[in-house]
Amino acid sequence: MSTTAVLLAIGIYVLATTGVALWARRGSGQTLEDYFLANRTLGGIVSALSYSATTYSAFMMVGLAGLTYRGGIGALGFELIYLSGLLLVAFFGPRFWLAGRRYGIISPAELLSVRYADRRVGWVAAVLSLVFLVPYSAVQLMGVGYLLQGLSQGAIPFLAGVLLATVVAIAWAWLGGLRSVAWTDAAQALLMLATSILVVVFALSHLGGVRQAVERLTVETPDWLAVPGGGNYFQFSTFLGLSLPWFFFSLSNPQVAQRLFVPRSLSALRRMLLGFIAFGLIYTLLSVSWGLASRLLLPNLANPDLATPTLLASHVVPDIVALLAMVGITAAAISTIDSILLTLASLVARDVLPLAESRRKHGNPLAWSRGVILLLGVVAFLFARLQLNWIALLSVASSAGLLALVPANVGAFFWKKGTAPGALASLIGGGLVSLVLQATGWKPLGWWPGVWTLLVATGLFIAVSEVTSAPTERATQFVDEIAAALRPYLPDSGHIRPSFSPSTSPATTMGSPPSAASAPGSPEASR
């Protein structure tokens, strides 16, 4: 495939999607809520496509396909664990949505500050997210770099592809905030799905169809159709270590959890979830099929992460389809990293820099947020330059560290005895365990870092909360008000209309917000 064709395809893609970003930013306001949450007005379809593009990144067609190439059908079970974890979205999604409107919450870390009546909890959660999401951002950049390098047969250097993805992601997040990001995500999600279907169809056709492909796998690589798979890769401890962070992904990863604040209604939230489940199942099956087909067509690759770019550069896939697939995978990577940059910037604006101080000492927090987007993009680029192998493992390692957020998030809605010291101990202790284990490669008792992160974080949250005093008034108010607001949507309630809508002040529906005096150190005290 010629370098000129690759550059032309990428150029058309960048120009077209930038046009979408510019169109989407029309009417954007200058508030943090508008910039980071599109003023909470996105519909269900756009939310579903944006949620899909944010979640399904270069990891799928590069990392998951590579993991399938490496270990076989066990990769399908690993990814289906993530889809089963969407039960968490069905359960926690309405609660996040209601809490966001009731308290004017913008970031997931801010929710913890509000619930535990201590801004330090949100600050630690935000810092933890920054530490673990920068490598995950770098993974997306690496996917683009590998892809363009492989398709151009080395004519486009790895770093050039990484730089291109960095610049485009920063530009879209900068232009119009979530309005630009969501609409470009929606366009890119459709492109991702269409191009992946084309590639799988051509790959299976080259193998003689689905039946012939399965027969060849059965004869040539039978281990890849069973667990633990090729080279016994998917041992139980490995499978659990990979899957556990994915099961809690929708709750632990702030760039995904933040999207629960965005739909304009709970009906739109429901459509978002249903649309994402359909998209995710199809995209997962395509990615695994892609990886298994690559195993048959390209059996001796030294680096499994190169299975996708090598397949697209081969004679198996027509050049025009390979170009479209390249654009689709590039879109998958960029749609994830611009969402991550936007979320991390919101964490800085709402949690790392207290709002009162940011206005008094640092000027406009929105300007600071845009500066953070630029800075984090540069840091992710520098990390990607290291070219660490195993995109799938890097992705899981990042999500494993974020498991430290899970106990505090669950306790926020369901355990009134949860305390700020308990949440802080959970976040700090779990995060440190994850960092130490991943830095040293130590797996106590053979279990992966994610397992220990969740166990330690949960144990610390419960133990420390039991011996410290909970903010009783805030905890009772927060938990009871969210439960009361959710009650009309329960199946036996007979109600289908929300207890408040975007045009109705949440405070008038759910009671007045707590005063600063009742929640010392909380975000309300400094707004």
C-alpha positions in Angstrom: 0.0 0.0 0.0 1.5 3.3 -1.0 2.4 5.9 1.6 0.5 8.6 -0.5 -2.7 6.6 -0.2 -2.3 6.2 3.5 -1.6 9.9 4.0 -4.5 10.9 1.7 -7.0 8.7 3.6 -5.8 10.0 7.0 -6.0 13.6 5.7 -9.6 13.2 4.5 -10.6 11.6 7.8 -9.0 14.4 9.9 -10.6 17.1 7.8 -14.1 15.5 7.8 -14.2 14.8 11.5 -12.7 18.3 12.3 -15.6 19.7 10.3 -18.0 17.7 12.5 -16.3 19.0 15.7 -16.6 22.6 14.5 -20.3 22.1 13.6 -21.0 20.5 17.0 -19.4 23.4 19.0 -22.0 25.9 17.8 -23.9 27.4 20.6 -21.5 26.1 23.2 -21.4 28.0 26.5 -18.4 29.0 28.6 -19.4 27.1 31.7 -17.6 24.0 33.0 -20.9 22.1 32.8 -21.4 22.9 29.2 -17.8 22.2 28.2 -17.4 18.9 30.0 -21.0 17.5 29.9 -22.6 19.3 26.9 -24.9 20.9 29.4 -26.4 17.4 30.2 -28.5 17.5 27.0 -27.3 14.6 24.8 -29.8 12.2 23.3 -29.7 8.4 23.7 -28.4 7.6 20.3 -25.5 10.0 20.3 -24.8 9.1 23.9 -24.7 5.4 22.9 -22.4 5.9 20.0 -20.1 8.2 22.0 -20.0 5.8 24.9 -19.1 3.0 22.5 -16.3 5.0 20.8 -14.9 6.1 24.1 -14.9 2.5 25.5 -13.8 0.6 22.4 -10.5 1.9 21.5 -7.4 0.8 19.5 -7.3 -2.0 22.1 -10.1 -3.9 20.3 -8.9 -4.2 16.7 -5.2 -4.1 17.7 -5.0 -5.3 21.3 -7.9 -7.8 21.6 -7.1 -9.1 18.1 -3.5 -9.5 19.2 -4.6 -11.2 22.5 -6.7 -13.6 20.5 -3.8 -14.3 18.1 -1.6 -15.0 21.2 -4.0 -17.1 23.3 -7.1 -18.0 21.4 -10.8 -18.1 22.2 -10.2 -17.3 25.8 -10.0 -13.7 24.7 -13.7 -13.8 23.8 -14.6 -14.8 27.4 -12.3 -12.1 28.7 -14.1 -9.4 26.7 -17.6 -10.9 27.4 -16.8 -10.4 31.1 -16.7 -6.7 30.3 -20.1 -6.8 28.6 -21.6 -8.6 31.6 -20.2 -5.8 33.8 -22.6 -3.5 32.1 -25.1 -4.7 34.7 -23.3 -2.2 36.8 -24.3 0.6 34.4 -27.9 -0.5 34.6 -27.7 -0.5 38.4 -25.4 2.5 39.1 -26.1 4.6 36.0 -29.4 6.1 37.2 -27.9 6.8 40.6 -24.9 8.7 39.0 -27.3 10.6 36.7 -29.6 11.6 39.6 -26.7 12.6 41.9 -25.1 14.6 39.1 -28.3 16.7 38.7 -29.1 17.0 42.3 -25.6 18.3 43.4 -24.4 19.8 40.1 -21.6 17.2 39.9 -19.4 17.3 36.9 -16.6 14.7 37.5 -16.8 11.2 39.1 -14.2 12.3 41.7 -16.4 15.2 42.7 -19.2 12.8 43.5 -17.0 11.2 46.1 -16.2 14.7 47.6 -19.9 15.5 47.9 -20.9 12.1 49.4 -18.1 11.9 51.9 -18.2 15.6 52.7 -14.4 16.0 52.2 -12.8 17.5 49.2 -9.6 15.5 49.9 -11.4 12.3 48.8 -12.1 13.8 45.3 -8.5 15.1 45.1 -7.0 11.7 45.8 -9.4 10.0 43.4 -8.5 12.6 40.7 -4.7 12.1 41.2 -5.2 8.3 41.1 -7.0 8.7 37.8 -4.3 10.8 36.4 -1.6 8.3 37.3 -3.3 5.4 35.7 -5.0 6.9 32.7 -1.9 8.5 31.2 -0.5 5.1 30.3 -3.9 4.1 29.0 -4.0 7.2 26.8 -0.5 6.3 25.5 -1.9 2.8 24.5 -4.2 4.5 22.1 -1.4 6.5 20.5 0.7 3.4 20.2 -2.1 1.7 18.3 -2.2 4.4 15.7 1.6 4.4 15.5 1.8 0.7 14.9 -1.0 0.7 12.4 0.4 3.5 10.2 3.9 2.0 10.4 2.7 -1.4 9.3 0.4 -0.3 6.5 3.1 2.0 5.0 5.7 -0.8 5.5 7.8 1.5 7.6 7.6 4.6 5.4 5.5 6.4 8.1 7.6 6.1 11.3 5.9 5.0 14.5 6.4 8.4 16.1 4.8 10.2 13.2 1.6 8.2 13.7 1.7 8.8 17.5 2.2 12.6 16.9 -0.7 12.8 14.5 -3.1 11.1 16.9 -1.9 13.3 19.7 -2.4 16.6 17.8 -5.9 15.6 16.5 -7.1 14.4 19.9 -6.0 17.6 21.6 -7.6 19.7 18.9 -11.0 18.1 19.2 -11.1 18.2 22.9 -9.9 21.8 22.9 -12.4 23.0 20.2 -15.8 22.4 21.8 -15.4 20.2 24.8 -17.8 17.3 25.0 -20.1 18.6 22.3 -17.3 18.2 19.7 -16.0 15.0 21.2 -19.5 13.3 21.4 -20.4 14.1 17.8 -17.0 13.1 16.4 -17.3 10.0 18.6 -20.7 9.1 17.1 -19.4 9.5 13.5 -16.3 7.5 14.3 -18.2 4.7 16.1 -20.2 4.0 12.9 -17.0 4.1 10.9 -15.3 1.7 13.3 -18.1 -0.8 13.0 -18.5 -0.7 9.2 -14.8 -1.1 8.5 -14.3 -3.9 10.9 -17.2 -5.8 9.3 -15.6 -5.4 5.9 -12.2 -6.7 7.0 -13.6 -9.7 8.7 -15.7 -10.6 5.6 -12.7 -10.4 3.3 -10.5 -12.3 5.7 -13.0 -15.1 6.1 -13.7 -15.2 2.4 -9.9 -15.7 1.8 -10.1 -18.6 4.1 -13.0 -20.1 2.2 -15.8 -19.0 4.6 -16.7 -19.4 8.2 -17.0 -23.2 8.0 -13.6 -23.7 6.3 -12.0 -21.3 8.8 -13.3 -23.2 11.8 -12.2 -26.5 10.2 -8.7 -25.1 9.7 -8.5 -23.8 13.2 -9.6 -27.2 14.5 -6.9 -29.0 12.5 -4.0 -26.5 12.6 -4.4 -24.7 15.9 -6.9 -26.7 18.1 -5.5 -25.2 21.3 -6.8 -21.8 20.1 -10.4 -23.0 20.3 -10.1 -24.2 23.9 -9.1 -22.8 27.3 -6.4 -22.3 28.5 -5.5 -21.8 24.8 -2.3 -21.5 22.8 0.7 -22.0 25.1 -1.7 -22.4 28.0 -1.9 -18.6 28.1 -5.4 -18.3 29.7 -4.7 -20.0 33.0 -7.4 -19.2 35.6 -5.2 -16.7 37.4 -4.3 -14.9 34.1 -8.0 -14.9 33.0 -9.1 -13.5 36.3 -6.3 -10.9 36.4 -7.3 -9.7 32.9 -11.1 -9.9 33.4 -11.6 -8.4 36.8 -10.6 -4.8 35.9 -12.8 -5.1 32.8 -15.9 -6.2 34.7 -15.7 -3.0 36.8 -14.5 -0.8 33.9 -17.7 1.1 33.6 -17.6 2.1 37.3 -13.8 2.5 37.8 -12.8 4.4 34.7 -13.7 8.1 35.1 -13.9 8.8 31.3 -16.7 6.2 31.1 -18.4 6.9 34.4 -18.6 10.6 33.6 -20.8 9.8 30.6 -23.5 8.7 33.0 -24.0 12.4 33.9 -24.5 13.4 30.2 -27.9 12.0 28.9 -30.7 14.5 28.9 -33.1 12.0 30.7 -33.2 8.6 32.2 -34.9 7.4 29.1 -31.9 8.6 27.1 -29.6 6.9 29.6 -31.5 3.6 29.0 -31.2 4.0 25.2 -27.5 4.7 25.6 -27.0 1.4 27.6 -29.1 -0.7 25.2 -27.3 0.8 22.1 -23.9 0.2 23.7 -24.7 -3.4 24.5 -25.6 -4.1 20.9 -22.6 -2.3 19.6 -20.3 -4.0 22.0 -21.4 -7.5 21.3 -21.0 -7.1 17.6 -17.7 -5.4 17.9 -16.3 -8.0 20.3 -17.2 -10.9 18.0 -15.6 -9.1 15.0 -12.4 -8.4 16.9 -12.0 -12.0 18.1 -12.8 -13.3 14.6 -10.2 -10.9 13.2 -7.6 -12.3 15.6 -8.4 -15.9 14.8 -8.3 -15.3 11.1 -5.0 -13.6 11.5 -3.6 -16.6 13.3 -4.4 -18.8 10.3 -3.2 -16.3 7.7 -0.1 -15.0 9.5 1.0 -17.8 11.7 4.5 -16.7 12.7 4.4 -13.2 14.0 6.9 -12.3 16.7 4.7 -9.5 18.2 0.9 -10.3 18.4 0.1 -6.6 18.4 1.3 -6.5 14.8 -1.3 -9.0 13.6 -3.8 -6.3 12.6 -1.4 -3.9 10.7 0.3 -6.9 9.0 -3.1 -8.3 7.9 -4.2 -5.0 6.5 -0.9 -4.6 4.6 -1.2 -8.1 3.1 -2.9 -9.2 -0.1 -5.8 -10.7 1.9 -7.6 -7.4 2.2 -8.1 -5.0 -0.8 -6.2 -1.8 -0.5 -9.4 0.4 -0.3 -10.8 -1.8 2.5 -7.4 -1.7 4.3 -7.4 2.1 4.0 -10.9 2.3 5.5 -10.0 -0.1 8.3 -6.9 1.9 9.0 -9.1 5.0 9.3 -11.6 3.1 11.5 -8.9 2.0 13.9 -7.3 5.4 14.0 -10.8 6.8 14.8 -11.2 4.2 17.6 -7.9 5.3 19.2 -8.5 9.1 18.9 -12.1 8.9 20.1 -10.9 7.3 23.3 -7.9 9.5 24.0 -9.8 12.8 23.4 -12.5 11.6 25.9 -9.8 10.7 28.4 -8.1 14.1 28.0 -11.4 15.9 28.5 -12.3 13.9 31.6 -8.8 14.3 33.2 -9.1 18.1 32.5 -12.5 18.1 34.4 -10.8 16.3 37.3 -8.2 19.0 37.5 -10.8 21.8 37.2 -13.2 20.4 39.8 -11.1 18.3 42.1 -7.4 19.0 41.9 -7.8 22.8 41.9 -10.4 23.9 44.4 -12.8 26.1 42.5 -12.7 29.1 44.9 -8.9 29.1 44.8 -8.7 28.6 41.0 -11.0 31.6 40.4 -9.1 33.8 42.9 -5.5 32.8 42.1 -5.5 31.2 38.7 -8.2 32.9 36.7 -10.7 31.1 34.5 -10.8 27.4 35.3 -12.0 26.6 31.8 -8.8 28.2 30.4 -6.8 26.0 32.9 -8.7 23.0 31.7 -7.7 23.6 28.1 -4.1 24.0 29.3 -4.3 20.6 31.1 -5.6 19.0 28.0 -2.5 20.2 26.1 -0.1 19.1 28.9 -1.6 15.7 29.4 -1.5 15.1 25.6 2.2 15.8 25.6 2.8 13.5 28.6 0.9 10.7 26.9 2.9 11.2 23.7 6.2 10.9 25.7 5.0 7.7 27.3 4.0 6.2 24.0 7.5 6.9 22.7 8.7 4.1 25.0 7.0 1.6 22.6 6.2 -0.9 25.4 4.9 -4.2 24.0 1.6 -5.9 24.8 -1.1 -3.2 24.3 -3.7 -5.5 25.9 -1.7 -5.9 29.1 -1.0 -2.2 29.4 -4.7 -1.5 29.0 -5.5 -3.9 31.8 -2.7 -2.7 34.0 -4.2 0.8 33.9 -7.7 -0.4 34.7 -6.3 -2.6 37.5 -5.0 0.4 39.3 -8.4 2.2 38.9 -10.1 -0.7 40.8 -9.1 1.2 43.9 -12.0 3.6 43.1 -14.7 0.9 43.2 -15.3 0.4 47.0 -15.7 4.1 47.6 -18.1 4.4 44.6 -20.2 1.5 45.8 -20.2 2.7 49.4 -21.3 6.2 48.3 -24.7 4.9 47.4 -25.3 1.9 49.6 -23.4 2.2 52.9 -24.2 5.2 55.1 -21.4 4.2 57.5 -18.7 4.8 54.8 -16.4 7.6 55.9 -14.0 10.0 54.3 -11.0 8.4 56.1 -12.2 5.0 54.9 -12.5 6.2 51.4 -9.0 7.9 51.6 -7.4 4.8 53.0 -9.1 2.7 50.3 -7.9 4.9 47.4 -4.4 5.4 48.7 -3.8 1.8 49.9 -5.3 0.2 46.8 -3.5 2.5 44.4 -0.1 1.9 46.1 -0.6 -1.8 46.1 -1.3 -1.7 42.4 1.7 0.5 41.6 4.1 -1.7 43.7 2.9 -5.0 42.3 2.9 -3.8 38.7 6.3 -2.1 39.1 7.9 -5.2 40.6 6.0 -7.8 38.6 5.2 -9.6 41.9 2.1 -11.7 41.9 1.5 -12.9 45.5 0.0 -16.4 45.5 0.0 -16.2 41.7 -2.8 -13.6 41.6 -2.5 -10.5 39.4 -2.3 -6.9 40.7 -5.9 -6.1 40.0 -7.2 -8.9 42.3 -5.0 -7.6 45.2 -5.9 -4.0 44.4 -9.6 -4.6 44.8 -9.2 -6.8 47.9 -7.0 -4.3 49.7 -9.1 -1.3 48.7 -12.3 -3.0 49.9 -10.8 -4.2 53.2 -9.4 -0.8 54.0 -12.6 1.0 53.2 -14.6 -1.3 55.5 -12.1 -1.5 58.3 -11.3 2.2 58.5 -14.9 3.3 58.1 -15.9 1.1 61.0 -13.5 2.9 63.4 -14.1 6.4 62.2 -17.1 8.7 62.3 -19.3 9.0 59.2 -20.8 12.4 58.1 -24.1 11.1 59.3 -26.3 14.0 58.1 -24.7 14.1 54.6 -24.6 10.3 54.2 -28.3 10.0 55.2 -29.3 12.9 53.0 -27.3 11.7 50.0 -28.3 8.0 50.1 -31.9 8.6 51.0 -32.5 11.4 48.4 -31.0 9.4 45.6 -33.1 6.3 46.6 -36.2 8.4 46.8 -35.6 10.0 43.4 -35.0 6.6 41.9 -38.2 5.0 43.3 -40.6 6.3 40.6 -38.6 4.3 38.0 -38.9 1.0 39.7 -41.0 -1.6 37.9 -43.8 -1.7 40.5 -44.1 2.0 40.9 -46.4 2.6 37.9 -44.5 5.8 37.0 -42.6 6.5 33.9 -41.9 10.2 34.2 -38.8 11.6 35.9 -39.1 13.3 39.3 -37.3 16.3 37.7 -36.1 17.2 34.3 -33.3 19.4 32.9 -35.6 22.3 32.9 -36.5 21.8 36.6 -34.1 22.7 39.3 -33.0 19.5 41.0 -33.0 21.4 44.3 -36.7 22.1 44.1 -37.5 18.4 43.6 -35.1 16.7 46.0 -34.8 19.3 48.7 -32.4 22.1 49.3 -28.7 21.3 48.9 -26.8 20.8 52.1 -25.2 24.0 53.5 -21.5 24.5 53.8 -21.9 24.2 57.5 -23.3 20.8 57.3 -20.6 19.6 55.0 -17.2 21.1 56.0 -14.6 20.7 53.3 -17.2 19.7 50.7 -17.3 21.3 47.2 -20.4 23.2 48.2 -18.4 25.0 50.9 -16.1 26.5 48.2 -18.5 27.1 45.3 
